[in-house]
C-alpha cells in the first residue's frame, strides 16, 4: 500500500509543534510555573524536558518511522498481539479527548466574536456560566442543547474533518503551515501589547521571581514532569502516527529536539503574555497578582474577558486576537488527535481515508453534542480529569515499561534512530526512558490512585470536585476504563491483508509486503 508522506521536513515539524501547542500552553503552563516556584520552576521543567519529554518524543518518532503505521499497527508490527492493544488504548484515549476538546474550541470561536463589543458585559463569570453555558442543571444531568455552543461546534468539526479529508500533505501539513505561523505572530502581537500595559512589570516579576526553596519540594518536580508529559502530546498515539508519514531518510532525534524546544518556547511566550496582562489587572484592581492569577477555563473565559474590559484602548482587537489564538491552537491539536483514529481505522479495516474520517470523525462529532448541553461543562470536567490522569499518564507509563523492559526494544530503536540522525542516542536516552520516566510516572500514578480510591480530595464527597460517587463512576472512571477495554477488544480482530504483513529485516524497514 502507498503510504502518505509529509511534503517537507518543515511541514512535519510544524504539524508536530501544532499538535503539542494547544490550549494548555496558554492557560495551564503560566499558572503551573507561578504556583511551583516561579522562575525557579524552570530548573525542574528543563530537567523534565531533557529526561522525559524529549526522550519519549524520540521513542515515539522512532516507533512510527521504523514500523510505518498508526499506533496500533506500529505496536502490532513491533511485537504482534501482545503489544497491539497498547496502540489501540492510546488511540481510544485520543478519541475521548477529541470529543470534548472540540467543544472548548467552539467556546473560543464564539468568544472571538463576543470580543468585538465585549458581549460578556461586566459580570464575566455570570455571563459564562449562566448566559453562555446555561449551566442550570446538576452534575450528571444533560438538560437541553445550548444552540450557541452547538452551532460553532458544528463549524469546528467541519473545519477539522475537512482538513483531514484532504490528506496528510494537502490537508494537515498545509493547515499547519498556515495556522502555526499565524498563531505565533498573533501571540507576539499580544505579548508586545501586554508588556506595555501599566502593571505589566508587577505581573512579570510574579511570574519570573524565583523561589528556590520550591526546588526542594518533590511535588514541584512531579508538577514539572506532569506538565511536560501532557504538553508534548506524547502517549496520545499522535507522534507515532505523524512520524509514520516521514520519508525514509529523516533526522528523528533532531526533529524531536526542535519540536520539544519549540513547544517550550511558545509556553514561555504565553507565560509572559498572560502574566503581563494579569499584572495589569492586579494594578487596576489594587490587589496582588496572586489574587487574580488562575488557570484553565476560569483564566480564559472569566479573567481574560474582565481584563479586556479594562483595556485602555483597542479592547475588541485584543480580545479578538486572544480568542483567535485559542481557536487556532485548539484546531491544530484537534486535527492531530483525530488523525490517530482515522489512521488506525483505515489500516485495521482496509477502508478508505474518506470512510475513516466519516465514521471515526462523524461518531466523535455526534458524541460531542453531549458537551454542548446545559450540563456539558460537568461531563467535560470529569471526563477531562480521568482520561488525562488515568488515560494519557497511564499509557505513557505502560508504554515505556513495555518497550524498554518487557519487549526489550530500546536497543533496536536506538540503532534505528542513530542510523538516520545527526544527534546520536546513548546511555542518557535509555536511562531516561528505562529508569527516570517510569519512577516519576509511577510515583504520580500511585499518588493519583491513592487520592481517588480512598476519596482523599478536600471536598464534601471526597471525590474530584465534590462530584457524587455515581457521577464519578460513570462520568469519569467508566470513560477512562472504557478506553482501555475498547483498546483490548479492537486488538482481538485481524488486520486487513494490505497491512498485515511486514518484514522487519528488509532493506526498507517501512515497506509492506503486497
C-alpha positions, 0 to 999 in steps of 0.5 A: 500500500502507498503510504502518505508522506509529509511534503517537507521536513518543515511541514512535519515539524510544524504539524508536530509543534501544532499538535503539542501547542494547544490550549494548555500552553496558554492557560495551564503552563503560566499558572503551573510555573507561578504556583511551583516556584516561579522562575525557579520552576524552570530548573525542574521543567528543563530537567523534565524536558531533557529526561522525559519529554524529549526522550519519549518524543524520540521513542515515539518518532522512532516507533512510527518511522521504523514500523510505518503505521498508526499506533496500533499497527506500529505496536502490532508490527513491533511485537504482534498481539501482545503489544497491539492493544497498547496502540489501540488504548492510546488511540481510544484515549485520543478519541475521548479527548477529541470529543470534548476538546472540540467543544472548548474550541467552539467556546473560543470561536464564539468568544472571538466574536463576543470580543468585538463589543465585549458581549460578556458585559461586566459580570464575566463569570455570570455571563459564562456560566449562566448566559453562555453555558446555561449551566442550570442543571446538576452534575450528571444531568444533560438538560437541553442543547445550548444552540450557541455552543452547538452551532460553532461546534458544528463549524469546528468539526467541519473545519477539522474533518475537512482538513483531514479529508484532504490528506496528510500533505494537502490537508494537515501539513498545509493547515499547519503551515498556515495556522502555526505561523499565524498563531505565533505572530498573533501571540507576539502581537499580544505579548508586545501589547501586554508588556506595555500595559501599566502593571505589566512589570508587577505581573512579570516579576510574579511570574519570573521571581524565583523561589528556590526553596520550591526546588526542594519540594518533590511535588514541584518536580512531579508538577514539572514532569506532569506538565511536560508529559501532557504538553508534548502530546506524547502517549496520545498515539499522535507522534507515532502516527505523524512520524509514520508519514516521514520519508525514509531518510529523516533526522528523528532525534533532531526533529524531536529536539526542535519540536520539544524546544519549540513547544517550550518556547511558545509556553514561555511566550504565553507565560509572559503574555498572560502574566503581563496582562494579569499584572495589569489587572492586579494594578487596576484592581489594587490587589496582588497578582496572586489574587487574580492569577488562575488557570484553565477555563476560569483564566480564559473565559472569566479573567481574560474577558474582565481584563479586556474590559479594562483595556485602555484602548483597542479592547475588541482587537485584543480580545479578538486576537486572544480568542483567535489564538485559542481557536487556532491552537485548539484546531491544530491539536484537534486535527492531530488527535483525530488523525490517530483514529482515522489512521488506525481505522483505515489500516485495521479495516482496509477502508478508505481515508474518506470512510475513516474520517466519516465514521471515526470523525462523524461518531466523535462529532455526534458524541460531542453534542453531549458537551454542548448541553446545559450540563456539558461543562460537568461531563467535560470536567470529569471526563477531562480529569480521568482520561488525562490522569488515568488515560494519557499518564497511564499509557505513557507509563505502560508504554515505556515499561513495555518497550524498554523492559518487557519487549526489550526494544530500546536497543533496536530503536536506538540503532534505528534512530542513530542510523538516520540522525545527526544527534546520536542516542546513548546511555542518557536516552535509555536511562531516561526512558528505562529508569527516570520516566517510569519512577516519576510516572509511577510515583504520580500514578500511585499518588493519583490512585491513592487520592481517588480510591480512598476519596482523599480530595478536600471536598464534601464527597471526597471525590474530584470536585465534590462530584457524587460517587455515581457521577464519578463512576460513570462520568469519569472512571467508566470513560477512562476504563472504557478506553482501555477495554475498547483498546483490548477488544479492537486488538482481538480482530485481524488486520486487513491483508494490505497491512498485515504483513511486514518484514522487519529485516528488509532493506526498507524497514517501512515497506509492506509486503503486497 
